[in-house]
Each structure stands twice: as C-alpha cells, then as structure tokens.
Amino acid sequence: MYTTAIFIAIITGIGKALEKAFKIDKRFLPLISVAIGIGVAFLGQDGFDMSILETILFGIVLGLSASGLLSSFSSIAYVTKRISRTATK
C-alpha cells in the first residue's frame, strides 16, 4: 500500500525535474508521467505477482495519479498566492 504512494511521489518529482531541466511544455507532462509510471512499474514489479498487461496498467494508473497530484498542488499554490495578494492590499 505504501509502495504505491512512494511510486507516485517519485514519478511526480521526476516529472517536475524533467519539466524544469528541459523546459518541457506543461501539456506534455501527463504523457511523460505515464511513461515514467510504466517504467517504474516494471522496475518495481519484482515485489508483485502481475502479468505484463497488469504491470502496464499499473504504470498508467501511477503516471496519471502523479499527474493529478502535480496539477492539484499547482492549483493550490495558485489559489494561495491569490489569497495572500488580496490579504496584503
């Protein structure tokens, strides 16, 4: 159970690092997160008894979860900045 949360955090971090390092457009981040998720799922497959199709599906779920997590944090940061600007005026 905790392994999935760790995988999602790793994928989120790698995706954000790639975005900053290579100046990747934000619209491609979900696709990159899914690709990283599939790779991480294959690397972490030893602990799970899954077929190749199940591993690919697990990787897609990991990547999309990481993408949603990153999007949520971005939205929260935006709203927090807006609130702090109006509070200081």
mmCIF file of the C-alpha atoms, coordinates in Angstrom:
data_MODEL
# 
_entry.id   MODEL 
# 
loop_
_atom_site.group_PDB 
_atom_site.id 
_atom_site.type_symbol 
_atom_site.label_atom_id 
_atom_site.label_alt_id 
_atom_site.label_comp_id 
_atom_site.label_asym_id 
_atom_site.label_entity_id 
_atom_site.label_seq_id 
_atom_site.pdbx_PDB_ins_code 
_atom_site.Cartn_x 
_atom_site.Cartn_y 
_atom_site.Cartn_z 
_atom_site.occupancy 
_atom_site.B_iso_or_equiv 
_atom_site.pdbx_formal_charge 
_atom_site.auth_seq_id 
_atom_site.auth_comp_id 
_atom_site.auth_asym_id 
_atom_site.auth_atom_id 
_atom_site.pdbx_PDB_model_num 
ATOM 1  C CA . MET A 1 1  ? 0.000  0.000   0.000   1.00 0.00 ? 1  MET A CA 1 
ATOM 2  C CA . TYR A 1 2  ? 2.729  2.470   0.915   1.00 0.00 ? 2  TYR A CA 1 
ATOM 3  C CA . THR A 1 3  ? 4.714  1.385   -2.119  1.00 0.00 ? 3  THR A CA 1 
ATOM 4  C CA . THR A 1 4  ? 2.157  2.941   -4.445  1.00 0.00 ? 4  THR A CA 1 
ATOM 5  C CA . ALA A 1 5  ? 2.311  6.277   -2.618  1.00 0.00 ? 5  ALA A CA 1 
ATOM 6  C CA . ILE A 1 6  ? 6.106  6.229   -2.801  1.00 0.00 ? 6  ILE A CA 1 
ATOM 7  C CA . PHE A 1 7  ? 5.978  5.446   -6.532  1.00 0.00 ? 7  PHE A CA 1 
ATOM 8  C CA . ILE A 1 8  ? 3.580  8.345   -7.127  1.00 0.00 ? 8  ILE A CA 1 
ATOM 9  C CA . ALA A 1 9  ? 5.837  10.737  -5.205  1.00 0.00 ? 9  ALA A CA 1 
ATOM 10 C CA . ILE A 1 10 ? 8.887  9.572   -7.180  1.00 0.00 ? 10 ILE A CA 1 
ATOM 11 C CA . ILE A 1 11 ? 7.101  9.978   -10.516 1.00 0.00 ? 11 ILE A CA 1 
ATOM 12 C CA . THR A 1 12 ? 5.873  13.446  -9.525  1.00 0.00 ? 12 THR A CA 1 
ATOM 13 C CA . GLY A 1 13 ? 9.393  14.501  -8.576  1.00 0.00 ? 13 GLY A CA 1 
ATOM 14 C CA . ILE A 1 14 ? 10.979 13.111  -11.728 1.00 0.00 ? 14 ILE A CA 1 
ATOM 15 C CA . GLY A 1 15 ? 8.308  14.733  -13.910 1.00 0.00 ? 15 GLY A CA 1 
ATOM 16 C CA . LYS A 1 16 ? 8.775  18.127  -12.265 1.00 0.00 ? 16 LYS A CA 1 
ATOM 17 C CA . ALA A 1 17 ? 12.573 17.848  -12.529 1.00 0.00 ? 17 ALA A CA 1 
ATOM 18 C CA . LEU A 1 18 ? 12.340 16.979  -16.231 1.00 0.00 ? 18 LEU A CA 1 
ATOM 19 C CA . GLU A 1 19 ? 9.977  19.899  -16.803 1.00 0.00 ? 19 GLU A CA 1 
ATOM 20 C CA . LYS A 1 20 ? 12.438 22.343  -15.232 1.00 0.00 ? 20 LYS A CA 1 
ATOM 21 C CA . ALA A 1 21 ? 15.615 20.823  -16.696 1.00 0.00 ? 21 ALA A CA 1 
ATOM 22 C CA . PHE A 1 22 ? 14.468 20.510  -20.296 1.00 0.00 ? 22 PHE A CA 1 
ATOM 23 C CA . LYS A 1 23 ? 11.835 23.288  -20.339 1.00 0.00 ? 23 LYS A CA 1 
ATOM 24 C CA . ILE A 1 24 ? 9.081  20.865  -21.365 1.00 0.00 ? 24 ILE A CA 1 
ATOM 25 C CA . ASP A 1 25 ? 5.647  22.297  -22.089 1.00 0.00 ? 25 ASP A CA 1 
ATOM 26 C CA . LYS A 1 26 ? 3.166  21.517  -19.298 1.00 0.00 ? 26 LYS A CA 1 
ATOM 27 C CA . ARG A 1 27 ? 0.701  19.907  -21.671 1.00 0.00 ? 27 ARG A CA 1 
ATOM 28 C CA . PHE A 1 28 ? 3.142  17.010  -22.213 1.00 0.00 ? 28 PHE A CA 1 
ATOM 29 C CA . LEU A 1 29 ? 3.635  16.274  -18.504 1.00 0.00 ? 29 LEU A CA 1 
ATOM 30 C CA . PRO A 1 30 ? 0.781  13.729  -18.210 1.00 0.00 ? 30 PRO A CA 1 
ATOM 31 C CA . LEU A 1 31 ? 2.215  11.743  -21.125 1.00 0.00 ? 31 LEU A CA 1 
ATOM 32 C CA . ILE A 1 32 ? 5.701  11.886  -19.606 1.00 0.00 ? 32 ILE A CA 1 
ATOM 33 C CA . SER A 1 33 ? 4.300  10.872  -16.207 1.00 0.00 ? 33 SER A CA 1 
ATOM 34 C CA . VAL A 1 34 ? 2.572  7.854   -17.745 1.00 0.00 ? 34 VAL A CA 1 
ATOM 35 C CA . ALA A 1 35 ? 5.796  6.792   -19.492 1.00 0.00 ? 35 ALA A CA 1 
ATOM 36 C CA . ILE A 1 36 ? 7.759  7.155   -16.255 1.00 0.00 ? 36 ILE A CA 1 
ATOM 37 C CA . GLY A 1 37 ? 4.972  5.319   -14.398 1.00 0.00 ? 37 GLY A CA 1 
ATOM 38 C CA . ILE A 1 38 ? 5.181  2.346   -16.745 1.00 0.00 ? 38 ILE A CA 1 
ATOM 39 C CA . GLY A 1 39 ? 8.957  2.282   -16.317 1.00 0.00 ? 39 GLY A CA 1 
ATOM 40 C CA . VAL A 1 40 ? 8.706  2.454   -12.536 1.00 0.00 ? 40 VAL A CA 1 
ATOM 41 C CA . ALA A 1 41 ? 6.051  -0.275  -12.539 1.00 0.00 ? 41 ALA A CA 1 
ATOM 42 C CA . PHE A 1 42 ? 8.367  -2.588  -14.482 1.00 0.00 ? 42 PHE A CA 1 
ATOM 43 C CA . LEU A 1 43 ? 11.276 -1.783  -12.164 1.00 0.00 ? 43 LEU A CA 1 
ATOM 44 C CA . GLY A 1 44 ? 9.156  -2.404  -9.080  1.00 0.00 ? 44 GLY A CA 1 
ATOM 45 C CA . GLN A 1 45 ? 7.451  -5.485  -10.488 1.00 0.00 ? 45 GLN A CA 1 
ATOM 46 C CA . ASP A 1 46 ? 9.620  -7.941  -8.550  1.00 0.00 ? 46 ASP A CA 1 
ATOM 47 C CA . GLY A 1 47 ? 7.573  -7.488  -5.393  1.00 0.00 ? 47 GLY A CA 1 
ATOM 48 C CA . PHE A 1 48 ? 4.247  -8.027  -7.136  1.00 0.00 ? 48 PHE A CA 1 
ATOM 49 C CA . ASP A 1 49 ? 2.862  -11.037 -8.945  1.00 0.00 ? 49 ASP A CA 1 
ATOM 50 C CA . MET A 1 50 ? 1.494  -9.299  -12.037 1.00 0.00 ? 50 MET A CA 1 
ATOM 51 C CA . SER A 1 51 ? 1.393  -10.112 -15.711 1.00 0.00 ? 51 SER A CA 1 
ATOM 52 C CA . ILE A 1 52 ? 2.879  -7.714  -18.264 1.00 0.00 ? 52 ILE A CA 1 
ATOM 53 C CA . LEU A 1 53 ? -0.541 -6.257  -19.089 1.00 0.00 ? 53 LEU A CA 1 
ATOM 54 C CA . GLU A 1 54 ? -1.306 -5.698  -15.398 1.00 0.00 ? 54 GLU A CA 1 
ATOM 55 C CA . THR A 1 55 ? 2.091  -4.041  -14.933 1.00 0.00 ? 55 THR A CA 1 
ATOM 56 C CA . ILE A 1 56 ? 1.450  -1.663  -17.853 1.00 0.00 ? 56 ILE A CA 1 
ATOM 57 C CA . LEU A 1 57 ? -1.996 -0.800  -16.475 1.00 0.00 ? 57 LEU A CA 1 
ATOM 58 C CA . PHE A 1 58 ? -0.490 -0.263  -13.006 1.00 0.00 ? 58 PHE A CA 1 
ATOM 59 C CA . GLY A 1 59 ? 2.110  2.052   -14.570 1.00 0.00 ? 59 GLY A CA 1 
ATOM 60 C CA . ILE A 1 60 ? -0.582 4.046   -16.363 1.00 0.00 ? 60 ILE A CA 1 
ATOM 61 C CA . VAL A 1 61 ? -2.508 4.442   -13.110 1.00 0.00 ? 61 VAL A CA 1 
ATOM 62 C CA . LEU A 1 62 ? 0.676  5.529   -11.317 1.00 0.00 ? 62 LEU A CA 1 
ATOM 63 C CA . GLY A 1 63 ? 1.518  8.078   -14.010 1.00 0.00 ? 63 GLY A CA 1 
ATOM 64 C CA . LEU A 1 64 ? -1.967 9.570   -14.151 1.00 0.00 ? 64 LEU A CA 1 
ATOM 65 C CA . SER A 1 65 ? -2.128 9.714   -10.363 1.00 0.00 ? 65 SER A CA 1 
ATOM 66 C CA . ALA A 1 66 ? 1.188  11.545  -10.259 1.00 0.00 ? 66 ALA A CA 1 
ATOM 67 C CA . SER A 1 67 ? -0.012 13.939  -12.950 1.00 0.00 ? 67 SER A CA 1 
ATOM 68 C CA . GLY A 1 68 ? -3.190 14.670  -10.999 1.00 0.00 ? 68 GLY A CA 1 
ATOM 69 C CA . LEU A 1 69 ? -1.206 15.200  -7.814  1.00 0.00 ? 69 LEU A CA 1 
ATOM 70 C CA . LEU A 1 70 ? 1.063  17.707  -9.536  1.00 0.00 ? 70 LEU A CA 1 
ATOM 71 C CA . SER A 1 71 ? -1.930 19.512  -11.033 1.00 0.00 ? 71 SER A CA 1 
ATOM 72 C CA . SER A 1 72 ? -3.610 19.696  -7.627  1.00 0.00 ? 72 SER A CA 1 
ATOM 73 C CA . PHE A 1 73 ? -0.523 21.180  -5.984  1.00 0.00 ? 73 PHE A CA 1 
ATOM 74 C CA . SER A 1 74 ? -0.224 23.741  -8.777  1.00 0.00 ? 74 SER A CA 1 
ATOM 75 C CA . SER A 1 75 ? -3.856 24.780  -8.311  1.00 0.00 ? 75 SER A CA 1 
ATOM 76 C CA . ILE A 1 76 ? -3.438 25.062  -4.546  1.00 0.00 ? 76 ILE A CA 1 
ATOM 77 C CA . ALA A 1 77 ? -0.310 27.194  -4.978  1.00 0.00 ? 77 ALA A CA 1 
ATOM 78 C CA . TYR A 1 78 ? -2.131 29.494  -7.414  1.00 0.00 ? 78 TYR A CA 1 
ATOM 79 C CA . VAL A 1 79 ? -5.089 29.991  -5.080  1.00 0.00 ? 79 VAL A CA 1 
ATOM 80 C CA . THR A 1 80 ? -2.796 30.564  -2.099  1.00 0.00 ? 80 THR A CA 1 
ATOM 81 C CA . LYS A 1 81 ? -0.893 33.283  -3.982  1.00 0.00 ? 81 LYS A CA 1 
ATOM 82 C CA . ARG A 1 82 ? -4.147 34.991  -4.971  1.00 0.00 ? 82 ARG A CA 1 
ATOM 83 C CA . ILE A 1 83 ? -5.410 34.942  -1.400  1.00 0.00 ? 83 ILE A CA 1 
ATOM 84 C CA . SER A 1 84 ? -2.152 36.303  0.017   1.00 0.00 ? 84 SER A CA 1 
ATOM 85 C CA . ARG A 1 85 ? -2.127 39.147  -2.557  1.00 0.00 ? 85 ARG A CA 1 
ATOM 86 C CA . THR A 1 86 ? -5.640 40.246  -1.660  1.00 0.00 ? 86 THR A CA 1 
ATOM 87 C CA . ALA A 1 87 ? -4.918 39.971  2.073   1.00 0.00 ? 87 ALA A CA 1 
ATOM 88 C CA . THR A 1 88 ? -1.918 42.302  1.854   1.00 0.00 ? 88 THR A CA 1 
ATOM 89 C CA . LYS A 1 89 ? -3.788 45.055  -0.068  1.00 0.00 ? 89 LYS A CA 1 
# 
